[in-house]
Amino acid sequence: FEMALAEAGSLDIEALTAAASAGTEEVYNYLLTTEYKGQVDTIQKSLTAFEAWSDNEIIKLIRPYRMANDGVEPLIAFIIGRETEIKLVKLIISAKINGFSPDEVNLRMRDLYV
């Protein structure tokens, strides 16, 4: 596990690795001790919902840079926003082709950058 994980903010890689080795319930218990405790219910409900939440958090982080006039931040924010839009178009087309219900599609939708 350790080779697949990178240090990221408040997560303790060793504790997360130990929890993952012990099973899913231990991962949930570990996450309850972190700043992500509010998302444990989302993860238990659906990993797809958690993925959508994490993508939405990224959009929230980059949104303030939309109106910046200098630096590389507006360019990076634009690229991430455009990638999210492309991901959503692919999702909608794939859902249409495979006959998914609108509720299933809405569960997978992300916030847009604009």
C-alpha positions in Angstrom: 0.0 0.0 0.0 2.7 2.5 0.9 4.1 2.7 -2.6 0.6 3.7 -3.9 0.1 6.4 -1.3 1.6 9.8 -1.1 1.7 12.2 1.9 -1.3 14.4 1.7 -2.2 16.9 4.3 -3.7 15.4 7.5 -3.8 11.7 6.5 -1.3 9.5 8.3 -0.1 7.1 5.7 1.1 4.5 8.1 -2.2 4.5 10.0 -4.2 4.4 6.8 -2.1 1.5 5.5 -2.6 -0.4 8.8 -6.4 0.3 8.6 -6.6 -0.9 5.0 -4.7 -4.1 5.9 -7.3 -4.8 8.6 -10.3 -4.3 6.4 -13.0 -1.9 5.2 -14.5 -1.2 8.7 -11.1 -0.2 10.0 -10.6 2.3 7.2 -14.0 3.8 8.1 -12.9 3.9 11.8 -9.6 5.6 10.9 -11.4 8.2 8.6 -13.7 9.0 11.6 -10.6 10.3 13.4 -9.6 12.7 10.5 -11.0 15.8 8.9 -12.8 13.5 6.5 -15.1 12.1 9.1 -18.1 13.9 7.5 -17.5 11.9 4.3 -17.6 8.4 5.9 -21.3 8.1 5.3 -20.8 9.1 1.7 -18.1 6.5 1.2 -20.3 3.8 2.8 -23.2 4.8 0.6 -21.3 4.8 -2.7 -17.7 5.2 -3.8 -19.1 7.0 -6.9 -20.7 9.6 -4.6 -17.4 10.0 -2.8 -15.6 10.5 -6.1 -18.1 13.1 -7.1 -17.6 14.9 -3.8 -13.8 14.9 -4.1 -14.0 16.3 -7.7 -16.4 19.0 -6.4 -13.9 19.9 -3.7 -11.2 20.4 -6.3 -13.5 22.7 -8.2 -14.2 24.7 -5.1 -10.4 25.1 -4.5 -9.7 26.3 -8.0 -12.8 28.5 -8.5 -11.3 31.6 -6.8 -8.5 31.6 -9.4 -10.9 32.0 -12.3 -10.7 35.8 -12.1 -7.0 36.1 -11.2 -5.0 38.3 -13.6 -1.5 37.0 -13.2 0.4 33.8 -12.4 -0.1 30.3 -13.6 -3.1 29.6 -11.3 -5.8 30.7 -13.8 -4.3 28.5 -16.5 -4.2 25.5 -14.2 -7.7 26.2 -13.0 -8.9 26.5 -16.6 -7.3 23.1 -17.6 -8.8 21.3 -14.6 -12.2 22.9 -15.2 -12.1 21.9 -18.9 -11.1 18.3 -17.9 -14.1 18.2 -15.6 -16.4 19.3 -18.4 -15.0 16.7 -20.7 -15.5 14.0 -18.0 -19.1 15.1 -17.6 -19.8 15.0 -21.4 -18.4 11.5 -21.5 -20.5 10.5 -18.5 -23.7 11.8 -20.1 -23.0 10.2 -23.5 -22.1 6.9 -21.8 -25.2 7.0 -19.6 -27.5 7.7 -22.6 -25.9 4.8 -24.6 -26.2 2.4 -21.7 -29.8 3.4 -20.7 -29.0 4.7 -17.2 -31.8 6.5 -15.3 -31.5 10.3 -14.7 -31.2 9.6 -11.0 -28.1 7.4 -11.6 -26.6 10.1 -13.8 -27.3 12.8 -11.2 -25.4 10.8 -8.6 -22.3 10.9 -10.8 -22.5 14.6 -11.9 -19.9 17.0 -10.7 -19.9 20.8 -10.2 -18.7 22.8 -13.1 -15.9 25.3 -13.1 -17.9 28.2 -14.6 
